[in-house]
Amino acid sequence: AVRFNDVSTWPVGTGHGCIGCTEPDFWDTCSPFYQRLPDVKIPGTGIVADADSLGKKILGITAVAAGIHAAVGIGKRLVKGEKGNGN
């Protein structure tokens, strides 16, 4: 069934309060809706971080893991004596 604004569901229908998203100049006059959390303790780790520093750490860990994966793959090819011709 099509409901409000030609979509099948809307925030109020899923249990979220109405924030007036169809009002004129909504994004300029009605935000922010939520406040950024201050430093938060990550459960089970004892680490306290905010979203920005945590995101940077996760990005760094992912980049290091991708680099290690690439290096291991290249190392295996070199040990086997394969050439990078795509075969």
C-alpha positions in Angstrom: 0.0 0.0 0.0 1.3 3.5 -0.9 1.2 5.8 2.1 2.4 9.3 2.8 4.6 11.0 0.1 4.2 8.1 -2.3 6.2 5.6 -0.3 5.2 2.3 1.4 6.3 3.4 4.9 7.3 6.5 6.8 9.1 7.2 10.1 6.0 7.6 12.2 4.7 4.3 10.9 7.9 2.5 12.1 7.8 4.0 15.5 10.0 7.2 15.1 8.6 10.5 16.0 7.7 13.1 13.3 10.6 15.5 12.7 8.8 17.6 10.0 10.9 16.5 7.1 8.4 17.7 4.5 8.3 21.2 5.9 9.7 24.1 3.8 13.5 24.7 4.5 13.4 21.7 6.7 17.2 20.9 6.6 18.1 24.6 7.2 15.7 25.3 10.1 14.9 22.1 11.8 18.3 20.5 12.5 20.2 19.1 14.3 17.9 16.4 15.5 20.4 14.6 17.7 23.4 15.6 19.7 26.7 13.9 19.1 27.6 11.6 21.9 30.6 12.6 24.0 33.4 10.1 24.6 31.8 6.7 24.9 33.3 3.6 26.6 33.4 0.7 24.1 31.9 -2.3 25.9 34.3 -5.0 26.9 37.4 -3.1 25.9 37.9 -0.3 28.4 38.5 2.0 25.5 36.9 5.4 25.5 36.5 7.1 22.2 34.4 9.5 20.2 32.9 8.7 16.7 35.6 10.6 14.8 38.6 9.0 16.5 37.0 5.6 16.4 36.2 5.9 12.7 39.8 6.9 12.0 41.1 4.0 14.0 38.9 1.5 12.2 39.9 3.0 8.8 43.6 2.7 9.8 43.2 -0.9 10.9 41.4 -1.7 7.6 44.1 -0.1 5.5 46.8 -1.9 7.4 44.9 -5.2 7.0 44.5 -4.6 3.2 48.2 -3.8 2.9 49.2 -7.0 4.7 46.8 -9.0 2.5 48.3 -7.5 -0.6 51.8 -8.1 0.6 51.2 -11.7 1.5 49.6 -12.3 -1.9 52.5 -10.7 -3.8 54.9 -12.7 -1.6 53.2 -16.0 -2.4 53.4 -15.2 -6.1 57.1 -14.3 -5.9 57.9 -17.5 -4.0 56.1 -19.6 -6.6 57.8 -17.7 -9.4 54.6 -16.6 -11.1 54.5 -13.6 -13.4 51.8 -11.0 -13.1 50.3 -11.7 -16.6 46.8 -12.2 -15.3 46.8 -16.0 -15.8 
